[in-house]
Amino acid sequence: MTHPAPPSRRAAIVLFASIVLAWGITWTAAKLIVAEVPPFWMSAIRSMVATIGLGALLLARGQMIFPRRGDWAVVVMIAVPHMIVFSVLMSYGLKYVPVGRSVVLAYTTPLWVALGAWPFLRERIPPARGAGIALGLAGLAFLFNPLAFDWSDANALFGNAMLLLSALSWSVSILYTRAHKWVSSPFQLVFWQAVLASAVLLVLAPLVEGAPSFAFSPRLALLFAYTGLIGTAYAFWALAIVNRALPAATTALGILATPVVGIAGSAIFLGEGLDAPLLLAAAMILAGIAIGTLRRA
């Protein structure tokens, strides 16, 4: 089928801003959900809602396909490390860590991708990228200095560890997709990744956490609808359009606004404080990513 013409640059920027806003606010919504729903069940339900939304979008656009032989590896390598492992670990982290700190830790992923690209993809690390990685890691170390972090709090240690592991898991899927030879488009395959993730999570959730013990409410349903339909299905659809209209460098920089929106959203909707160590560490990490992961100045 023929694809519609990409939107104008102005329209693409507005659409991209809506993606960043959707992703940023999703962290606040997820924090509210995980206060009531255990992590595996939260991930399973969100994945099911996203699957329904993605399937509806693909059918409406006439882009629904069945994965070809060369597609299945990337379906598995995004579904497992990102949609399953990242989602569950992120949910565990959010139980014990404020949203602002959580989103900053999760968005250290590009640092691990930049480091992993050298041994796994044979990409050299030029001086600018090395400086950016060093700055980002320095910001991460600053987050865990004794003045900004209580090392005696076991829940905080566990939550922060889960968030760092979630970022490492996400980086695995990104490294694989950078080396993968695509047959179908990423947007066409994301539905099948969500299907696989939902199936696995629906098996794991009752095994790990037992039968659902939480009460569904209109508020909880709206939160799941937002995270699954807006934060996942809509965002993936919009990103597929934006990627055809804006340079990769623009989107790479723009995505770095997501933690900023996440921090602001947590302050507005949850009343989380904007402490100076977090803001300084976030600035160091995001500046390091901007310097170290872009391919051109």
C-alpha positions, 0 to 999 in steps of 0.5 A: 500500500502507499503511505500518505505524505509526511506532515509538514515540519510544523505539524510534525513538531506539534505531534512530536511534542504531544508524544513527549507530553504523553510519555512524560505524564505516563510516569505519573499515571504509572505511579498512581497505578502501582500504588494499587496494582502489583507490578506484574498485573500492572504490566500485563493489563497495560500491555493488553490495553496497548495491544487493543489500541495498536491493533485498532490503529493498524486495522484502521490504517490498513497496515495489519500484517502477519510477521514474516520469517525475518521479523520474529527475532526482533519481535522477541528481542523487543517484547522480552527485554523492553515490554516485559522485563523493562516494564516489570522492573520499572513498576517495581522501582516506581513502588519505592522511588519518586517519579522524578528520580525514576524517570531520570534513572530509566532514561540513562538507557542511551548511556548504556547503549552508547557503551554497549555499542562498542563491544557488541556493534563494533562502533568506536567511541569518538572523543565527544561521545566519550565526554558525553558518557563520562558526564552522564555517568558523573550525573548518575554517581551524583544521584547516589552520593551520600548527601542525596541518597539514603543508603540505609533505606532498603526499599530505596536501594531495591527500587533504584536497583530495579530502575537501573536494571530496567534501563539496562534491559531496555538498552539490550533491545535497542542494541539489537534493533540497531543491528537488525535488518528490518523486513516489515516496518517497526510500527507494523511489528509493535502490535505483535510485540505487544501480543507476545508481551501480553501473553507472557505477562498473563501467564507470569502475573498469577504465578508470581502474584496470585489471582488479582486482589485489587479492586477495579474502579473508574479511576483505575480504568482511566489510568490504564486507558491512558498508559495503554492507549495514549502512552503506548498505542498513540505514542508509537503511531505518532512516532512512526509519522514523526520519524518520516518528517523530522531528522533523527538528530531532532527526535533524539534531542527531543526525546530527552525532554521526556524526563523533564516532563516527567519531573514536572508532572510529578511535581504538579500532580503528585506534589513531589519536591524539586530538590536541587541534587535531582535537578543537577544530576538530571541536567548532567545525565541529559546533557551527557546523553545529548553530547554522547549519543548524537552522531553529529554536533 
